[in-house]
Amino acid sequence: MHEEIQKLSEELLQRDSSLTVLEARSWIELLWEDFESTRAKAGRKYEGADITVKFVRHFIAQYGDSLADFATRYPKYQKLIDQNNRTVH
C-alpha cells in the first residue's frame, strides 16, 4: 500500500506542481481512506487495493490540476488537508 501511495503522490505532483510533497501525499492518503471507508460503510465487500488505486488515479486525472477548486466545493477535504499539514512540536 505504501508503494502505491508514493506512486500516486508522484502522479499528483506531476499534475499540480504547486503542491508540496506533503500536500500531495496528504491528498492521496485522504482520498484512499475516504474511498475505502465509504465503501465499507455502504456494506460493500473489500475488493483490494487495486480498486482503490484505480479510483484515486481517476480522481487525479479529473481533479489533479485543480484541487484548490475541488477543495472549495468540498470544504471537508480542505479542512482535513490543512489539519494534516500542521506541524506539531
N, C-alpha and C positions, 0 to 999 in steps of 0.2 A: 504494500500500500504506500509506503513512504517513497518508493521509487516512482510510482505513478504520480503522486502529488508533486514531486520535484519536477517531473517532465511537464505536467500540466501548468505548473507555475512558470516554467520557462516559456511555454507556448503563450501564456497570457502576457508575459513581459514583451514578447515579440509583437503582440498585437497593440499593446499600450505601453510605450516606453516611458511614460510619465509616472508610472507606478514604481515604487521601491520594491526590492526583492521581498521585504517583509509584507508589504501590502498585497503583492501578488499571491504569496503563499497563504496569507490570511483569507483572501477571497476564495482560493481553491479549497482550503480546509473547510471554510464556512459552507460553500456550495455542496461539498462532498457530504458533510454531516447533515445538512438540511435535506438533501435529496434522500439519503438513507433513512433518516428519522421520519420523514413524511411518508415514505413507502411503508415503513413499519407501523406507523400509527393507522394507516389505511388498511392494515391487515394483509399486506401483500407479502408474498414469500420472498425471502432473500435470494437474489439471483447472482450474487457475486460482484466483485469489484469491477468486472468488465462492463457491466451495465452502468455503474456509477461513472466510470471513466468516459463512457460514450455520452452520458448526459452532460457532464462537465465540459467535455470537448465541444459539444453542440452549443452550450451556453457561451463558451469563449468565442466561437465562430459568430454567434448572434450579437453578443454584447461586449466582447473583449476590448474593442476600441472606444467604447462609450460607457464604461462602468459608472462614471460620475452621473450620467443621465439616468442610468438604471437605479442607482442608489437614491436619487431624488424622488423617484417614483415609488420606491420601496424603502422607506426610512429604517425599517428593521435591519436591513443589511448595512446601511451606513453606520448606524449606531453600533452594531456588532464589530464592524471593521475598526471604527475609532477606538472601541474598548480593547480590541486585540492588539492595537499598536501602541498602547500606553506602556511606557517603561516603568516598571516597579523597582524601587531601590530597596 
